[in-house]
Amino acid sequence: MKEMVCTFIGAIAAAIAAAFGGWTPALTTLIVLMFADYITGFMVAAIFKRSPKSELGGVASTVGFMGLCKKFVILFFVLVAVRLDGVMGTTYLKDVVCIAYIINELVSLIENAGLMGVPIPAPIVSAIDILKQRSGE
């Protein structure tokens, strides 16, 4: 039974990886940052009660669900980019889309950290500037 469950989970994971055109560093980074952004956003609301997205600054289920929906749409655009890469015979569009959303997630993480009173290290700010230059923003 254990082997069947592991095989099933492995098959699902392989199908997801194939749909996303394989696991590139850009995709992995995007997923990690999406998770970190969601968790820090929850911390801002639940612990610090400073969320600008709810009336009292606390946790609101609709705000959390909207955040998850946004993350889903980001992944949907990555899937679209993978398909466009396939149609155009290119291999870079997925990474460009991932980098654009990585910048978005980093900015959101910095906003969350600021709401928590965490100082932002200069190397992180520099890395964001480099990513912005690479993505053409």
C-alpha positions in Angstrom: 0.0 0.0 0.0 2.8 2.4 0.9 4.4 1.8 -2.5 1.1 2.6 -4.3 0.7 5.8 -2.4 4.3 6.9 -3.1 3.9 6.0 -6.8 0.6 8.0 -7.0 2.1 11.0 -5.3 5.2 10.8 -7.6 3.1 10.5 -10.7 1.1 13.6 -9.7 4.3 15.5 -8.9 5.8 14.5 -12.3 2.7 15.6 -14.1 2.7 19.0 -12.4 6.4 19.4 -13.1 5.9 18.5 -16.7 3.0 21.0 -17.0 5.3 23.7 -15.7 8.0 22.8 -18.1 10.3 21.3 -15.5 11.6 22.8 -12.2 13.9 25.7 -13.0 15.5 27.8 -10.3 13.2 30.6 -11.3 10.1 28.5 -10.7 11.4 27.2 -7.5 12.3 30.7 -6.3 8.8 31.9 -7.2 7.0 29.2 -5.3 9.2 29.7 -2.2 8.6 33.4 -2.3 4.8 33.0 -2.9 4.7 30.8 0.2 6.8 33.2 2.3 4.7 36.1 1.2 1.5 34.4 2.2 2.9 33.3 5.6 4.3 36.8 6.3 1.1 38.4 5.3 -0.8 36.1 7.6 1.7 37.0 10.4 1.2 40.8 9.8 -2.6 40.3 10.2 -2.7 37.6 12.9 0.2 38.6 15.2 0.9 42.3 14.5 -2.7 43.3 13.6 -1.3 45.8 11.0 -2.8 44.5 7.8 -3.8 47.4 5.5 -6.2 45.0 3.8 -8.7 44.5 6.6 -10.7 47.0 8.6 -9.2 46.3 12.0 -5.8 45.2 10.6 -6.4 41.6 11.7 -7.1 38.3 9.9 -10.0 38.3 7.5 -10.8 35.0 5.7 -11.9 36.8 2.5 -8.6 38.6 2.3 -6.7 35.4 2.8 -8.8 33.6 0.1 -8.2 36.5 -2.3 -4.4 36.2 -1.6 -4.6 32.5 -2.5 -6.6 33.3 -5.6 -3.9 35.7 -6.7 -1.2 33.1 -6.2 -3.2 30.7 -8.3 -3.5 33.2 -11.1 0.3 33.8 -11.0 0.9 30.1 -11.4 -1.7 30.1 -14.2 0.3 32.8 -16.1 3.5 30.7 -15.6 1.6 27.8 -17.3 0.5 30.1 -20.1 4.2 31.2 -20.6 5.3 27.5 -20.7 2.7 26.9 -23.5 3.8 30.0 -25.4 7.4 28.8 -25.1 6.3 25.6 -26.7 4.4 27.2 -29.5 7.2 29.7 -30.3 10.0 27.2 -29.9 11.7 29.2 -27.1 12.8 28.4 -23.6 13.0 31.8 -21.9 9.5 33.1 -21.6 8.6 31.1 -18.5 11.7 32.4 -16.7 10.9 36.0 -17.7 7.4 35.6 -16.3 8.7 33.9 -13.1 11.3 36.7 -12.6 8.6 39.4 -13.1 6.5 37.7 -10.4 9.5 37.1 -8.2 10.0 40.9 -8.1 6.4 41.3 -7.2 6.6 38.8 -4.4 9.9 40.3 -3.1 8.3 43.8 -2.9 5.3 42.3 -1.0 7.7 40.5 1.4 9.5 43.8 2.0 6.1 45.5 2.6 5.2 42.8 5.1 8.5 43.0 6.9 8.1 46.8 7.1 4.7 46.4 8.7 6.3 44.1 11.2 9.0 46.6 11.9 11.8 44.5 10.4 14.7 46.5 8.9 15.5 45.4 5.3 19.2 44.5 4.6 20.8 46.5 1.9 21.9 43.3 -0.1 18.2 42.3 -0.4 17.3 45.8 -1.7 20.2 45.5 -4.2 19.1 42.1 -5.4 15.7 43.4 -6.1 17.2 46.3 -8.1 19.2 43.7 -10.2 16.1 41.6 -10.8 14.1 44.7 -11.8 16.9 45.6 -14.4 16.9 42.0 -15.7 13.1 42.0 -16.2 13.1 45.3 -18.0 11.0 47.1 -15.4 
